[in-house]
Amino acid sequence: MNKRRVIAILIAFILTIAATAMWSASTISREGDPDAIVLEDSGVEAGNVEQPKKKGNKVVKVLTAPFKAFGKLFGGGDDTNKITRMTEKDAERFESVGVTRIEDARNPAVKRDTSSASAREHLEIGRQFLLDGKYGEAVSELSLAVSLDPKLSEAHNLLGVAYDKKGFAERAKDSFERAVKIDEDADTLNNLGFSFYQSGNYRAAVDRLKRAAKLAPADERILNNLGLAYCRLGKIDEAYKAFARATGPLTGNLNTAKMLERFGREDDAIRYYEAARQIDPVNTMALRRLADLYQRVGRASESEAARAALTLASNNAANTTGK
């Protein structure tokens, strides 16, 4: 086989992997609370207050994926950054200060002396592990921080976030509660409230989130979480008020309608989509959902009218963009 043919095959192989990577990037399953994800898809904030995420160029990540795949294919890759499932036994071990490690010639010790590290230093190390997505290591460091200084509220809060990421909801809630007892700040109250929300205790969630909203009246994440909790309690008008305070009347109506649609309350969802349409007559999200919902409830003429309005709005937007 000549050199040109080998190069051509390699190029085709790389392009195939690139296409697969791009498809995977667009179809990968989303982690997190389903209700919060619905809101996040509108471009708003919801859920726990986490550490700032490391930013990166998604296009670059997709285009470099084939080359990373080559490295793994031929033995050059590693899984040191892979998130692994932590068991309850692991969590108990991390919570103990006296963690031991078997060391021998085949398993040498990692030379990183943290025996004299302060609680604050362990907190910062744990914070960095959270940023890096290394949640098991974050649990270990943050557990050491709270063992050395049980009054360190921020360490309890971040430990709760790490536990939540590892799937230990009860341990997360316990950590958030300890943090709130030490220092009742808005972010920690939000995390505790959202933890109650995820466990189905919506009244407790509303209580904590209302207290958080008093401390941070303009915090979008807190208000959206409060709106979610009100929705689950069936207090839709209160939910709309919280959503509207977070992002304004238009998005407030859209988010309320989305949640009602999730609950199967189609007539109520139509009412809020129509309210959004009154604010923005060419809002494609409202028109698209109205066309589908009217069709679903047997109101064919209104469905057709919404679909025609959607087509007109889409064409106008395309013409405006093309100029």
JOZI-V729717 format. One record per residue. PSI is psi in radians with two decimals (NA if undefined). NEAR is the number of other ideal C-beta (glycine too) atoms within 10 Angstrom. D_FIRST is the distance of its C-alpha to the first C-alpha in whole Angstrom. Layout:
<<PSI/NEAR/D_FIRST> <PSI/NEAR/D_FIRST>>
This chain:
<<2.18/6/0> <2.93/7/4> <-0.71/7/7> <-0.70/8/8> <-0.70/9/7> <-0.78/10/7> <-0.73/10/10> <-0.74/11/11> <-0.75/11/11> <-0.73/11/13> <-0.78/10/15> <-0.70/10/16> <-0.77/14/16> <-0.77/14/19> <-0.63/11/21> <-0.78/11/21> <-0.66/17/23> <-0.75/17/25> <-0.71/12/26> <-0.72/13/27> <-0.73/18/29> <-0.69/15/31> <-0.76/11/32> <-0.69/11/33> <-0.54/13/35> <-0.23/8/37> <0.05/7/37> <2.47/8/38> <2.57/4/41> <2.36/10/44> <2.62/9/46> <3.12/14/50> <2.26/18/53> <-0.68/8/53> <-0.76/22/56> <-0.64/22/55> <-0.65/13/51> <-0.76/17/53> <-0.72/27/55> <-0.52/16/52> <-0.30/11/50> <0.01/15/53> <0.30/8/52> <2.92/21/55> <2.44/17/56> <2.88/24/57> <-2.80/22/56> <2.65/24/57> <2.00/20/57> <3.08/16/54> <2.67/16/53> <2.36/7/51> <2.54/9/48> <2.27/8/45> <2.66/6/44> <2.86/8/40> <1.99/9/38> <-0.64/9/37> <-0.76/10/34> <-0.73/9/33> <-0.73/12/33> <-0.75/17/31> <-0.47/13/28> <-0.19/13/28> <-0.76/17/28> <-0.66/19/24> <-0.60/12/24> <-0.66/14/26> <-0.69/17/24> <-0.78/15/21> <-0.74/12/24> <-0.66/11/25> <-0.68/11/22> <0.36/8/21> <0.12/7/25> <-0.17/10/26> <2.96/12/28> <2.98/9/32> <0.59/8/35> <-0.43/6/38> <0.11/8/39> <2.33/8/38> <2.13/13/42> <2.73/11/43> <2.20/8/46> <2.40/20/49> <2.94/11/51> <-0.64/9/55> <-0.71/8/55> <-0.77/16/53> <-0.73/17/55> <-0.67/11/58> <-0.70/16/57> <-0.53/22/56> <-0.25/17/59> <2.34/12/61> <-0.69/8/61> <1.14/6/61> <2.28/11/57> <2.81/7/56> <2.33/7/53> <2.19/7/52> <2.31/10/51> <-2.94/7/49> <-0.53/5/47> <-0.27/6/44> <1.23/9/45> <2.69/8/47> <2.53/9/49> <2.18/8/48> <1.39/5/50> <1.74/8/51> <1.91/7/55> <0.29/11/57> <-0.52/5/60> <0.16/6/62> <2.49/17/60> <2.97/12/63> <-0.70/18/63> <-0.67/14/62> <-0.74/15/59> <-0.63/23/58> <-0.81/23/58> <-0.66/15/56> <-0.77/20/53> <-0.67/29/53> <-0.75/20/53> <-0.67/14/50> <-0.68/21/49> <-0.78/24/50> <-0.63/14/48> <-0.06/13/45> <0.29/14/45> <1.39/21/45> <-0.58/21/48> <-0.79/17/49> <-0.62/17/49> <-0.74/27/52> <-0.76/29/54> <-0.88/24/54> <-0.74/26/55> <-0.53/32/57> <-0.70/25/59> <-0.70/24/60> <-0.81/27/61> <-0.42/24/64> <-0.69/16/65> <-0.57/17/66> <1.55/16/67> <-0.25/13/68> <0.12/12/70> <1.60/23/66> <-0.75/19/66> <-0.62/20/63> <-0.73/30/61> <-0.75/25/62> <-0.84/25/61> <-0.56/28/58> <-0.68/30/58> <-0.73/28/58> <-0.75/24/55> <-0.77/31/53> <-0.73/27/55> <-0.74/24/54> <-0.53/22/50> <-0.07/22/50> <0.24/12/52> <1.43/20/55> <-0.75/14/58> <-0.72/10/61> <-0.67/20/60> <-0.83/25/59> <-0.73/22/63> <-0.72/17/64> <-0.72/29/63> <-0.69/28/64> <-0.69/17/67> <-0.71/21/68> <-0.74/26/67> <-0.64/22/69> <-0.54/12/72> <-0.78/17/71> <1.89/14/71> <1.34/15/71> <2.91/17/68> <-0.78/19/67> <-0.75/19/63> <-0.69/28/64> <-0.67/26/66> <-0.81/27/64> <-0.71/29/61> <-0.77/30/64> <-0.75/30/65> <-0.54/31/61> <-0.76/25/61> <-0.70/22/64> <-0.81/24/63> <-0.49/19/59> <-0.02/14/62> <0.07/9/64> <1.36/17/67> <-0.55/19/67> <-0.76/10/71> <-0.62/17/70> <-0.82/25/67> <-0.75/23/69> <-0.88/16/72> <-0.68/28/70> <-0.58/29/68> <-0.70/16/71> <-0.67/17/72> <-0.72/29/69> <-0.51/22/69> <-0.61/11/73> <-0.52/15/71> <1.37/16/68> <-0.36/11/70> <0.20/9/67> <1.99/20/64> <-0.76/17/62> <-0.81/25/60> <-0.81/31/63> <-0.67/27/65> <-0.70/30/62> <-0.69/33/62> <-0.72/29/66> <-0.72/31/65> <-0.78/29/62> <-0.73/28/65> <-0.69/25/68> <-0.79/25/66> <-0.40/19/65> <-0.07/14/69> <0.18/11/70> <1.34/16/71> <-0.69/19/69> <-0.71/8/72> <-0.63/16/71> <-0.80/25/68> <-0.75/23/67> <-0.72/17/70> <-0.79/26/67> <-0.73/32/64> <-0.65/18/66> <-0.56/20/67> <-0.79/25/64> <0.09/20/62> <2.85/11/65> <-0.70/16/66> <-1.01/18/63> <-0.56/21/60> <-0.78/26/63> <-0.75/25/64> <-0.77/26/60> <-0.66/29/60> <-0.76/28/63> <-0.73/28/62> <-0.76/22/58> <-0.73/25/60> <-0.65/22/62> <-0.67/20/60> <-0.58/13/58> <-0.01/14/61> <0.22/8/62> <1.34/17/65> <-0.71/16/63> <-0.70/10/67> <-0.66/16/67> <-0.73/22/64> <-0.73/23/64> <-0.74/15/67> <-0.56/26/66> <-0.67/29/63> <-0.61/15/66> <-0.69/18/67> <-0.67/24/64> <-0.58/21/64> <-0.63/13/67> <-0.73/15/66> <1.61/16/63> <-0.34/11/63> <0.38/14/60> <1.98/21/58> <-0.58/13/55> <-0.87/18/55> <-0.78/28/58> <-0.71/25/58> <-0.78/16/55> <-0.64/23/57> <-0.72/26/60> <-0.75/21/58> <-0.78/16/57> <-0.74/20/60> <-0.69/21/62> <-0.71/15/60> <-0.62/12/60> <0.14/14/64> <0.33/8/65> <1.32/16/66> <-0.74/10/64> <-0.68/8/65> <-0.57/17/65> <-0.79/18/61> <-0.70/13/61> <-0.74/15/63> <-0.68/25/61> <-0.66/17/57> <-0.70/12/59> <-0.64/19/60> <-0.79/20/56> <-0.76/12/54> <-0.78/12/57> <-0.72/18/56> <-0.72/14/52> <-0.73/10/53> <-0.71/11/55> <-0.70/12/53> <-0.71/9/50> <-0.69/9/52> <-0.72/8/53> <-0.60/7/50> <-0.25/6/49> <NA/4/52>>
